[in-house]
Amino acid sequence: MATDAAYNGDPIYFGQSNDPMVGKKIGGVNVLGGGLALYRADGTLVGAIGISGDTSCTDHIVAWRVRDRLTLDYVPAGPAGAAKDNIIHDLNGTGASPSGFGHPACDPGSVGIATNLTSTNPLNTITPQ
């Protein structure tokens, strides 16, 4: 993400006609954890939940646990395979992700909690129709 445009100039002018970002584009993509789809027992997608306020890892953990409490965690598929949509920490030393969905690791405690979510707050099983 090109932050040079977003954070250029004096913040006192942000949102005004002389905002230093006028006529410029930030560009790029800012991928954040903390968003999960919500599924009913039959696997029907009914919405999503997005949490933001801490690290991406912590936001993901909170969203996972909220979804679990709402009992809307009947996930039919995800980037980690069938019935799996947990955050993936698989970036190698060059920053490449073998899965293509890798997320940078946050603090070791958050990574450990996120990795174990499928055990501590397992997904529900989809009810066949």
N, CA, C and O atoms as a GROMACS GRO file, in nm:
protein
  516
    1MET      N    1   0.084  -0.117   0.000
    1MET     CA    2   0.000   0.000   0.000
    1MET      C    3   0.089   0.123   0.000
    1MET      O    4   0.185   0.130   0.077
    2ALA      N    5   0.060   0.220  -0.084
    2ALA     CA    6   0.139   0.343  -0.094
    2ALA      C    7   0.090   0.443   0.011
    2ALA      O    8  -0.004   0.519  -0.014
    3THR      N    9   0.154   0.444   0.125
    3THR     CA   10   0.109   0.531   0.234
    3THR      C   11   0.166   0.672   0.222
    3THR      O   12   0.125   0.761   0.297
    4ASP      N   13   0.262   0.694   0.130
    4ASP     CA   14   0.321   0.827   0.119
    4ASP      C   15   0.215   0.933   0.088
    4ASP      O   16   0.227   1.046   0.135
    5ALA      N   17   0.112   0.900   0.010
    5ALA     CA   18   0.005   0.995  -0.020
    5ALA      C   19  -0.089   1.009   0.099
    5ALA      O   20  -0.134   1.119   0.130
    6ALA      N   21  -0.118   0.898   0.166
    6ALA     CA   22  -0.215   0.900   0.276
    6ALA      C   23  -0.165   0.979   0.396
    6ALA      O   24  -0.244   1.043   0.465
    7TYR      N   25  -0.036   0.974   0.421
    7TYR     CA   26   0.017   1.038   0.542
    7TYR      C   27   0.106   1.157   0.511
    7TYR      O   28   0.188   1.196   0.594
    8ASN      N   29   0.090   1.214   0.394
    8ASN     CA   30   0.171   1.328   0.354
    8ASN      C   31   0.110   1.458   0.407
    8ASN      O   32  -0.012   1.472   0.411
    9GLY      N   33   0.192   1.549   0.447
    9GLY     CA   34   0.145   1.682   0.486
    9GLY      C   35   0.099   1.691   0.630
    9GLY      O   36   0.105   1.595   0.707
   10ASP      N   37   0.053   1.808   0.664
   10ASP     CA   38   0.010   1.839   0.799
   10ASP      C   39  -0.132   1.791   0.822
   10ASP      O   40  -0.222   1.828   0.747
   11PRO      N   41  -0.155   1.707   0.924
   11PRO     CA   42  -0.289   1.654   0.950
   11PRO      C   43  -0.394   1.761   0.975
   11PRO      O   44  -0.514   1.734   0.962
   12ILE      N   45  -0.353   1.879   1.010
   12ILE     CA   46  -0.450   1.986   1.036
   12ILE      C   47  -0.533   2.018   0.911
   12ILE      O   48  -0.643   2.073   0.921
   13TYR      N   49  -0.480   1.982   0.792
   13TYR     CA   50  -0.550   2.010   0.667
   13TYR      C   51  -0.633   1.892   0.616
   13TYR      O   52  -0.704   1.905   0.517
   14PHE      N   53  -0.624   1.777   0.682
   14PHE     CA   54  -0.697   1.659   0.636
   14PHE      C   55  -0.847   1.688   0.632
   14PHE      O   56  -0.902   1.745   0.725
   15GLY      N   57  -0.912   1.646   0.523
   15GLY     CA   58  -1.055   1.663   0.508
   15GLY      C   59  -1.097   1.801   0.463
   15GLY      O   60  -1.217   1.831   0.460
   16GLN      N   61  -1.002   1.886   0.430
   16GLN     CA   62  -1.033   2.021   0.385
   16GLN      C   63  -0.990   2.038   0.239
   16GLN      O   64  -0.927   1.949   0.182
   17SER      N   65  -1.025   2.151   0.180
   17SER     CA   66  -0.993   2.172   0.038
   17SER      C   67  -0.842   2.172   0.012
   17SER      O   68  -0.799   2.142  -0.099
   18ASN      N   69  -0.763   2.205   0.112
   18ASN     CA   70  -0.618   2.204   0.096
   18ASN      C   71  -0.554   2.078   0.155
   18ASN      O   72  -0.435   2.077   0.190
   19ASP      N   73  -0.634   1.972   0.167
   19ASP     CA   74  -0.584   1.842   0.213
   19ASP      C   75  -0.470   1.799   0.121
   19ASP      O   76  -0.487   1.802  -0.001
   20PRO      N   77  -0.355   1.759   0.176
   20PRO     CA   78  -0.242   1.721   0.091
   20PRO      C   79  -0.268   1.597   0.005
   20PRO      O   80  -0.188   1.565  -0.083
   21MET      N   81  -0.378   1.526   0.029
   21MET     CA   82  -0.408   1.408  -0.051
   21MET      C   83  -0.499   1.440  -0.170
   21MET      O   84  -0.524   1.352  -0.252
   22VAL      N   85  -0.548   1.562  -0.180
   22VAL     CA   86  -0.636   1.598  -0.291
   22VAL      C   87  -0.564   1.572  -0.423
   22VAL      O   88  -0.453   1.619  -0.446
   23GLY      N   89  -0.631   1.495  -0.511
   23GLY     CA   90  -0.575   1.465  -0.642
   23GLY      C   91  -0.478   1.349  -0.642
   23GLY      O   92  -0.419   1.318  -0.746
   24LYS      N   93  -0.459   1.284  -0.529
   24LYS     CA   94  -0.367   1.170  -0.521
   24LYS      C   95  -0.444   1.044  -0.485
   24LYS      O   96  -0.553   1.051  -0.428
   25LYS      N   97  -0.386   0.930  -0.517
   25LYS     CA   98  -0.446   0.800  -0.484
   25LYS      C   99  -0.353   0.726  -0.390
   25LYS      O  100  -0.231   0.730  -0.406
   26ILE      N  101  -0.412   0.659  -0.293
   26ILE     CA  102  -0.331   0.578  -0.202
   26ILE      C  103  -0.283   0.454  -0.275
   26ILE      O  104  -0.164   0.422  -0.269
   27GLY      N  105  -0.371   0.385  -0.342
   27GLY     CA  106  -0.336   0.265  -0.419
   27GLY      C  107  -0.304   0.147  -0.331
   27GLY      O  108  -0.294   0.158  -0.209
   28GLY      N  109  -0.289   0.033  -0.394
   28GLY     CA  110  -0.253  -0.089  -0.323
   28GLY      C  111  -0.371  -0.153  -0.254
   28GLY      O  112  -0.485  -0.110  -0.267
   29VAL      N  113  -0.341  -0.257  -0.181
   29VAL     CA  114  -0.441  -0.333  -0.108
   29VAL      C  115  -0.396  -0.346   0.036
   29VAL      O  116  -0.279  -0.375   0.063
   30ASN      N  117  -0.486  -0.325   0.126
   30ASN     CA  118  -0.457  -0.342   0.267
   30ASN      C  119  -0.543  -0.457   0.317
   30ASN      O  120  -0.663  -0.442   0.339
   31VAL      N  121  -0.480  -0.573   0.334
   31VAL     CA  122  -0.553  -0.693   0.375
   31VAL      C  123  -0.545  -0.706   0.526
   31VAL      O  124  -0.437  -0.704   0.584
   32LEU      N  125  -0.660  -0.718   0.588
   32LEU     CA  126  -0.666  -0.727   0.733
   32LEU      C  127  -0.743  -0.852   0.776
   32LEU      O  128  -0.840  -0.891   0.711
   33GLY      N  129  -0.698  -0.913   0.883
   33GLY     CA  130  -0.775  -1.022   0.943
   33GLY      C  131  -0.892  -0.963   1.019
   33GLY      O  132  -0.901  -0.841   1.034
   34GLY      N  133  -0.980  -1.046   1.067
   34GLY     CA  134  -1.090  -0.998   1.150
   34GLY      C  135  -1.225  -1.004   1.083
   34GLY      O  136  -1.324  -0.958   1.140
   35GLY      N  137  -1.233  -1.058   0.963
   35GLY     CA  138  -1.360  -1.072   0.896
   35GLY      C  139  -1.390  -1.218   0.866
   35GLY      O  140  -1.305  -1.289   0.812
   36LEU      N  141  -1.509  -1.261   0.900
   36LEU     CA  142  -1.548  -1.400   0.877
   36LEU      C  143  -1.692  -1.406   0.829
   36LEU      O  144  -1.776  -1.325   0.868
   37ALA      N  145  -1.720  -1.503   0.743
   37ALA     CA  146  -1.856  -1.526   0.695
   37ALA      C  147  -1.936  -1.598   0.803
   37ALA      O  148  -1.881  -1.670   0.886
   38LEU      N  149  -2.067  -1.578   0.800
   38LEU     CA  150  -2.160  -1.641   0.893
   38LEU      C  151  -2.248  -1.739   0.817
   38LEU      O  152  -2.310  -1.702   0.718
   39TYR      N  153  -2.252  -1.863   0.865
   39TYR     CA  154  -2.327  -1.969   0.797
   39TYR      C  155  -2.423  -2.037   0.893
   39TYR      O  156  -2.390  -2.063   1.009
   40ARG      N  157  -2.546  -2.066   0.842
   40ARG     CA  158  -2.644  -2.143   0.919
   40ARG      C  159  -2.609  -2.291   0.912
   40ARG      O  160  -2.517  -2.331   0.840
   41ALA      N  161  -2.684  -2.372   0.986
   41ALA     CA  162  -2.658  -2.516   0.995
   41ALA      C  163  -2.665  -2.587   0.861
   41ALA      O  164  -2.601  -2.691   0.842
   42ASP      N  165  -2.742  -2.533   0.765
   42ASP     CA  166  -2.751  -2.597   0.634
   42ASP      C  167  -2.641  -2.549   0.539
   42ASP      O  168  -2.639  -2.587   0.422
   43GLY      N  169  -2.548  -2.467   0.590
   43GLY     CA  170  -2.438  -2.417   0.509
   43GLY      C  171  -2.470  -2.290   0.433
   43GLY      O  172  -2.386  -2.242   0.355
   44THR      N  173  -2.590  -2.233   0.452
   44THR     CA  174  -2.630  -2.112   0.383
   44THR      C  175  -2.556  -1.991   0.441
   44THR      O  176  -2.555  -1.970   0.562
   45LEU      N  177  -2.496  -1.913   0.354
   45LEU     CA  178  -2.430  -1.789   0.394
   45LEU      C  179  -2.537  -1.687   0.431
   45LEU      O  180  -2.625  -1.659   0.350
   46VAL      N  181  -2.530  -1.631   0.552
   46VAL     CA  182  -2.632  -1.536   0.597
   46VAL      C  183  -2.574  -1.397   0.626
   46VAL      O  184  -2.649  -1.306   0.660
   47GLY      N  185  -2.445  -1.381   0.615
   47GLY     CA  186  -2.385  -1.251   0.642
   47GLY      C  187  -2.238  -1.266   0.674
   47GLY      O  188  -2.173  -1.364   0.640
   48ALA      N  189  -2.188  -1.165   0.742
   48ALA     CA  190  -2.047  -1.165   0.781
   48ALA      C  191  -2.030  -1.080   0.905
   48ALA      O  192  -2.116  -1.000   0.940
   49ILE      N  193  -1.917  -1.100   0.969
   49ILE     CA  194  -1.882  -1.020   1.086
   49ILE      C  195  -1.741  -0.968   1.064
   49ILE      O  196  -1.652  -1.041   1.021
   50GLY      N  197  -1.722  -0.842   1.093
   50GLY     CA  198  -1.590  -0.781   1.081
   50GLY      C  199  -1.553  -0.713   1.211
   50GLY      O  200  -1.630  -0.633   1.264
   51ILE      N  201  -1.438  -0.744   1.262
   51ILE     CA  202  -1.389  -0.686   1.388
   51ILE      C  203  -1.262  -0.609   1.356
   51ILE      O  204  -1.175  -0.658   1.284
   52SER      N  205  -1.251  -0.489   1.409
   52SER     CA  206  -1.131  -0.409   1.391
   52SER      C  207  -1.108  -0.327   1.515
   52SER      O  208  -1.200  -0.265   1.569
   53GLY      N  209  -0.984  -0.326   1.561
   53GLY     CA  210  -0.954  -0.247   1.679
   53GLY      C  211  -0.824  -0.286   1.744
   53GLY      O  212  -0.777  -0.217   1.835
   54ASP      N  213  -0.765  -0.395   1.700
   54ASP     CA  214  -0.639  -0.443   1.757
   54ASP      C  215  -0.555  -0.495   1.641
   54ASP      O  216  -0.572  -0.448   1.528
   55THR      N  217  -0.467  -0.588   1.666
   55THR     CA  218  -0.392  -0.648   1.557
   55THR      C  219  -0.488  -0.732   1.473
   55THR      O  220  -0.595  -0.770   1.521
   56SER      N  221  -0.451  -0.761   1.350
   56SER     CA  222  -0.534  -0.845   1.265
   56SER      C  223  -0.557  -0.981   1.328
   56SER      O  224  -0.666  -1.038   1.318
   57CYS      N  225  -0.454  -1.034   1.394
   57CYS     CA  226  -0.466  -1.165   1.458
   57CYS      C  227  -0.570  -1.161   1.571
   57CYS      O  228  -0.656  -1.249   1.579
   58THR      N  229  -0.562  -1.061   1.655
   58THR     CA  230  -0.659  -1.049   1.766
   58THR      C  231  -0.799  -1.024   1.711
   58THR      O  232  -0.896  -1.080   1.763
   59ASP      N  233  -0.811  -0.940   1.608
   59ASP     CA  234  -0.942  -0.915   1.547
   59ASP      C  235  -1.002  -1.045   1.495
   59ASP      O  236  -1.122  -1.069   1.510
   60HIS      N  237  -0.919  -1.129   1.433
   60HIS     CA  238  -0.966  -1.257   1.382
   60HIS      C  239  -1.013  -1.347   1.496
   60HIS      O  240  -1.118  -1.411   1.486
   61ILE      N  241  -0.937  -1.353   1.604
   61ILE     CA  242  -0.973  -1.436   1.720
   61ILE      C  243  -1.107  -1.392   1.776
   61ILE      O  244  -1.193  -1.476   1.806
   62VAL      N  245  -1.127  -1.262   1.792
   62VAL     CA  246  -1.253  -1.210   1.847
   62VAL      C  247  -1.368  -1.243   1.753
   62VAL      O  248  -1.474  -1.287   1.798
   63ALA      N  249  -1.350  -1.222   1.622
   63ALA     CA  250  -1.456  -1.253   1.525
   63ALA      C  251  -1.491  -1.402   1.529
   63ALA      O  252  -1.608  -1.438   1.525
   64TRP      N  253  -1.389  -1.486   1.537
   64TRP     CA  254  -1.412  -1.632   1.542
   64TRP      C  255  -1.497  -1.668   1.664
   64TRP      O  256  -1.592  -1.746   1.654
   65ARG      N  257  -1.461  -1.611   1.780
   65ARG     CA  258  -1.532  -1.644   1.904
   65ARG      C  259  -1.674  -1.587   1.905
   65ARG      O  260  -1.766  -1.650   1.959
   66VAL      N  261  -1.693  -1.469   1.846
   66VAL     CA  262  -1.829  -1.412   1.837
   66VAL      C  263  -1.914  -1.501   1.747
   66VAL      O  264  -2.028  -1.533   1.781
   67ARG      N  265  -1.860  -1.540   1.632
   67ARG     CA  266  -1.933  -1.626   1.541
   67ARG      C  267  -1.971  -1.758   1.610
   67ARG      O  268  -2.081  -1.809   1.592
   68ASP      N  269  -1.878  -1.812   1.688
   68ASP     CA  270  -1.903  -1.935   1.762
   68ASP      C  271  -2.020  -1.915   1.858
   68ASP      O  272  -2.109  -1.999   1.866
   69ARG      N  273  -2.019  -1.804   1.932
   69ARG     CA  274  -2.127  -1.776   2.029
   69ARG      C  275  -2.261  -1.755   1.961
   69ARG      O  276  -2.366  -1.787   2.017
   70LEU      N  277  -2.258  -1.701   1.837
   70LEU     CA  278  -2.381  -1.681   1.761
   70LEU      C  279  -2.432  -1.811   1.698
   70LEU      O  280  -2.542  -1.816   1.644
   71THR      N  281  -2.351  -1.915   1.705
   71THR     CA  282  -2.379  -2.045   1.643
   71THR      C  283  -2.405  -2.027   1.493
   71THR      O  284  -2.498  -2.086   1.438
   72LEU      N  285  -2.322  -1.946   1.429
   72LEU     CA  286  -2.330  -1.926   1.285
   72LEU      C  287  -2.197  -1.966   1.222
   72LEU      O  288  -2.144  -1.898   1.134
   73ASP      N  289  -2.143  -2.079   1.270
   73ASP     CA  290  -2.012  -2.124   1.226
   73ASP      C  291  -2.014  -2.260   1.157
   73ASP      O  292  -1.929  -2.345   1.181
   74TYR      N  293  -2.113  -2.278   1.072
   74TYR     CA  294  -2.125  -2.401   0.993
   74TYR      C  295  -2.058  -2.376   0.857
   74TYR      O  296  -2.126  -2.366   0.754
   75VAL      N  297  -1.928  -2.367   0.857
   75VAL     CA  298  -1.850  -2.327   0.740
   75VAL      C  299  -1.839  -2.442   0.640
   75VAL      O  300  -1.783  -2.546   0.674
   76PRO      N  301  -1.891  -2.426   0.517
   76PRO     CA  302  -1.881  -2.534   0.419
   76PRO      C  303  -1.741  -2.546   0.358
   76PRO      O  304  -1.700  -2.656   0.323
   77ALA      N  305  -1.669  -2.436   0.344
   77ALA     CA  306  -1.534  -2.439   0.285
   77ALA      C  307  -1.464  -2.308   0.315
   77ALA      O  308  -1.528  -2.210   0.353
   78GLY      N  309  -1.335  -2.308   0.299
   78GLY     CA  310  -1.257  -2.188   0.323
   78GLY      C  311  -1.121  -2.200   0.256
   78GLY      O  312  -1.093  -2.302   0.194
   79PRO      N  313  -1.037  -2.099   0.268
   79PRO     CA  314  -0.906  -2.102   0.202
   79PRO      C  315  -0.814  -2.212   0.252
   79PRO      O  316  -0.720  -2.250   0.183
   80ALA      N  317  -0.841  -2.264   0.372
   80ALA     CA  318  -0.756  -2.370   0.427
   80ALA      C  319  -0.813  -2.509   0.396
   80ALA      O  320  -0.761  -2.609   0.444
   81GLY      N  321  -0.920  -2.514   0.316
   81GLY     CA  322  -0.979  -2.643   0.280
   81GLY      C  323  -1.123  -2.653   0.327
   81GLY      O  324  -1.181  -2.556   0.375
   82ALA      N  325  -1.178  -2.771   0.312
   82ALA     CA  326  -1.318  -2.795   0.349
   82ALA      C  327  -1.340  -2.766   0.497
   82ALA      O  328  -1.264  -2.812   0.582
   83ALA      N  329  -1.443  -2.689   0.527
   83ALA     CA  330  -1.483  -2.654   0.664
   83ALA      C  331  -1.371  -2.588   0.743
   83ALA      O  332  -1.362  -2.606   0.864
   84LYS      N  333  -1.286  -2.511   0.675
   84LYS     CA  334  -1.176  -2.444   0.744
   84LYS      C  335  -1.161  -2.302   0.691
   84LYS      O  336  -1.139  -2.282   0.571
   85ASP      N  337  -1.174  -2.205   0.777
   85ASP     CA  338  -1.148  -2.067   0.735
   85ASP      C  339  -1.070  -1.990   0.841
   85ASP      O  340  -1.086  -1.869   0.857
   86ASN      N  341  -0.983  -2.063   0.911
   86ASN     CA  342  -0.899  -1.999   1.012
   86ASN      C  343  -0.789  -1.919   0.943
   86ASN      O  344  -0.754  -1.945   0.828
   87ILE      N  345  -0.736  -1.821   1.014
   87ILE     CA  346  -0.626  -1.740   0.964
   87ILE      C  347  -0.505  -1.831   0.940
   87ILE      O  348  -0.480  -1.923   1.018
   88ILE      N  349  -0.432  -1.807   0.833
   88ILE     CA  350  -0.320  -1.892   0.794
   88ILE      C  351  -0.189  -1.814   0.811
   88ILE      O  352  -0.171  -1.707   0.753
   89HIS      N  353  -0.100  -1.869   0.890
   89HIS     CA  354   0.032  -1.808   0.910
   89HIS      C  355   0.137  -1.898   0.844
   89HIS      O  356   0.199  -1.980   0.912
   90ASP      N  357   0.157  -1.882   0.714
   90ASP     CA  358   0.252  -1.969   0.645
   90ASP      C  359   0.352  -1.891   0.558
   90ASP      O  360   0.406  -1.945   0.462
   91LEU      N  361   0.376  -1.766   0.593
   91LEU     CA  362   0.474  -1.689   0.515
   91LEU      C  363   0.613  -1.744   0.541
   91LEU      O  364   0.652  -1.770   0.655
   92ASN      N  365   0.689  -1.763   0.433
   92ASN     CA  366   0.825  -1.811   0.450
   92ASN      C  367   0.922  -1.694   0.464
   92ASN      O  368   0.879  -1.579   0.473
   93GLY      N  369   1.051  -1.721   0.465
   93GLY     CA  370   1.152  -1.618   0.486
   93GLY      C  371   1.155  -1.508   0.381
   93GLY      O  372   1.206  -1.400   0.407
   94THR      N  373   1.100  -1.535   0.263
   94THR     CA  374   1.098  -1.433   0.157
   94THR      C  375   0.964  -1.359   0.152
   94THR      O  376   0.944  -1.271   0.069
   95GLY      N  377   0.873  -1.395   0.242
   95GLY     CA  378   0.742  -1.331   0.245
   95GLY      C  379   0.640  -1.397   0.155
   95GLY      O  380   0.527  -1.349   0.143
   96ALA      N  381   0.678  -1.509   0.091
   96ALA     CA  382   0.584  -1.581   0.006
   96ALA      C  383   0.498  -1.675   0.091
   96ALA      O  384   0.541  -1.724   0.195
   97SER      N  385   0.376  -1.698   0.044
   97SER     CA  386   0.282  -1.786   0.114
   97SER      C  387   0.252  -1.906   0.027
   97SER      O  388   0.190  -1.890  -0.079
   98PRO      N  389   0.293  -2.026   0.067
   98PRO     CA  390   0.261  -2.145  -0.013
   98PRO      C  391   0.111  -2.163  -0.038
   98PRO      O  392   0.072  -2.210  -0.144
   99SER      N  393   0.028  -2.125   0.059
   99SER     CA  394  -0.116  -2.140   0.042
   99SER      C  395  -0.175  -2.029  -0.046
   99SER      O  396  -0.282  -2.045  -0.104
  100GLY      N  397  -0.104  -1.917  -0.054
  100GLY     CA  398  -0.157  -1.802  -0.126
  100GLY      C  399  -0.247  -1.716  -0.040
  100GLY      O  400  -0.293  -1.611  -0.085
  101PHE      N  401  -0.272  -1.758   0.084
  101PHE     CA  402  -0.360  -1.686   0.175
  101PHE      C  403  -0.288  -1.647   0.304
  101PHE      O  404  -0.353  -1.610   0.402
  102GLY      N  405  -0.157  -1.655   0.305
  102GLY     CA  406  -0.080  -1.632   0.427
  102GLY      C  407  -0.094  -1.493   0.482
  102GLY      O  408  -0.107  -1.395   0.408
  103HIS      N  409  -0.093  -1.485   0.612
  103HIS     CA  410  -0.103  -1.358   0.685
  103HIS      C  411   0.022  -1.343   0.770
  103HIS      O  412   0.069  -1.440   0.830
  104PRO      N  413   0.078  -1.223   0.777
  104PRO     CA  414   0.193  -1.205   0.865
  104PRO      C  415   0.158  -1.239   1.010
  104PRO      O  416   0.048  -1.212   1.056
  105ALA      N  417   0.252  -1.298   1.078
  105ALA     CA  418   0.231  -1.334   1.219
  105ALA      C  419   0.230  -1.209   1.304
  105ALA      O  420   0.307  -1.115   1.282
  106CYS      N  421   0.142  -1.208   1.401
  106CYS     CA  422   0.139  -1.101   1.499
  106CYS      C  423   0.226  -1.146   1.616
  106CYS      O  424   0.324  -1.218   1.594
  107ASP      N  425   0.194  -1.108   1.736
  107ASP     CA  426   0.273  -1.154   1.850
  107ASP      C  427   0.255  -1.304   1.868
  107ASP      O  428   0.151  -1.358   1.832
  108PRO      N  429   0.356  -1.372   1.924
  108PRO     CA  430   0.349  -1.518   1.938
  108PRO      C  431   0.226  -1.568   2.013
  108PRO      O  432   0.172  -1.674   1.980
  109GLY      N  433   0.181  -1.494   2.113
  109GLY     CA  434   0.062  -1.536   2.188
  109GLY      C  435  -0.061  -1.541   2.100
  109GLY      O  436  -0.139  -1.636   2.108
  110SER      N  437  -0.081  -1.439   2.017
  110SER     CA  438  -0.197  -1.435   1.928
  110SER      C  439  -0.191  -1.545   1.824
  110SER      O  440  -0.292  -1.607   1.792
  111VAL      N  441  -0.073  -1.569   1.770
  111VAL     CA  442  -0.058  -1.675   1.670
  111VAL      C  443  -0.095  -1.809   1.732
  111VAL      O  444  -0.164  -1.889   1.669
  112GLY      N  445  -0.050  -1.834   1.854
  112GLY     CA  446  -0.082  -1.959   1.922
  112GLY      C  447  -0.231  -1.975   1.945
  112GLY      O  448  -0.286  -2.082   1.923
  113ILE      N  449  -0.296  -1.868   1.990
  113ILE     CA  450  -0.440  -1.873   2.015
  113ILE      C  451  -0.514  -1.896   1.883
  113ILE      O  452  -0.603  -1.981   1.877
  114ALA      N  453  -0.477  -1.822   1.778
  114ALA     CA  454  -0.543  -1.836   1.649
  114ALA      C  455  -0.525  -1.976   1.592
  114ALA      O  456  -0.619  -2.034   1.538
  115THR      N  457  -0.406  -2.030   1.604
  115THR     CA  458  -0.378  -2.164   1.552
  115THR      C  459  -0.465  -2.268   1.620
  115THR      O  460  -0.504  -2.367   1.558
  116ASN      N  461  -0.496  -2.248   1.748
  116ASN     CA  462  -0.573  -2.346   1.825
  116ASN      C  463  -0.724  -2.322   1.824
  116ASN      O  464  -0.798  -2.395   1.890
  117LEU      N  465  -0.772  -2.221   1.751
  117LEU     CA  466  -0.915  -2.191   1.750
  117LEU      C  467  -1.000  -2.310   1.706
  117LEU      O  468  -1.110  -2.330   1.757
  118THR      N  469  -0.949  -2.387   1.612
  118THR     CA  470  -1.028  -2.501   1.565
  118THR      C  471  -1.042  -2.609   1.672
  118THR      O  472  -1.128  -2.696   1.661
  119SER      N  473  -0.958  -2.603   1.776
  119SER     CA  474  -0.969  -2.697   1.889
  119SER      C  475  -1.049  -2.635   2.003
  119SER      O  476  -1.136  -2.700   2.061
  120THR      N  477  -1.019  -2.508   2.037
  120THR     CA  478  -1.086  -2.443   2.150
  120THR      C  479  -1.228  -2.401   2.117
  120THR      O  480  -1.315  -2.404   2.204
  121ASN      N  481  -1.253  -2.361   1.993
  121ASN     CA  482  -1.386  -2.320   1.947
  121ASN      C  483  -1.410  -2.385   1.811
  121ASN      O  484  -1.410  -2.317   1.708
  122PRO      N  485  -1.430  -2.518   1.809
  122PRO     CA  486  -1.441  -2.588   1.681
  122PRO      C  487  -1.565  -2.546   1.603
  122PRO      O  488  -1.667  -2.506   1.659
  123LEU      N  489  -1.552  -2.556   1.470
  123LEU     CA  490  -1.664  -2.527   1.383
  123LEU      C  491  -1.772  -2.632   1.401
  123LEU      O  492  -1.743  -2.748   1.431
  124ASN      N  493  -1.896  -2.592   1.382
  124ASN     CA  494  -2.007  -2.687   1.387
  124ASN      C  495  -2.012  -2.765   1.256
  124ASN      O  496  -1.958  -2.722   1.155
  125THR      N  497  -2.076  -2.878   1.260
  125THR     CA  498  -2.090  -2.964   1.143
  125THR      C  499  -2.217  -2.928   1.069
  125THR      O  500  -2.323  -2.910   1.129
  126ILE      N  501  -2.206  -2.916   0.938
  126ILE     CA  502  -2.321  -2.882   0.855
  126ILE      C  503  -2.420  -2.997   0.857
  126ILE      O  504  -2.382  -3.114   0.846
  127THR      N  505  -2.549  -2.961   0.873
  127THR     CA  506  -2.656  -3.060   0.875
  127THR      C  507  -2.695  -3.092   0.732
  127THR      O  508  -2.738  -3.004   0.658
  128PRO      N  509  -2.680  -3.219   0.691
  128PRO     CA  510  -2.719  -3.255   0.552
  128PRO      C  511  -2.869  -3.235   0.533
  128PRO      O  512  -2.949  -3.255   0.624
  129GLN      N  513  -2.905  -3.195   0.411
  129GLN     CA  514  -3.048  -3.174   0.381
  129GLN      C  515  -3.105  -3.293   0.310
  129GLN      O  516  -3.224  -3.293   0.276
   0.00000   0.00000   0.00000
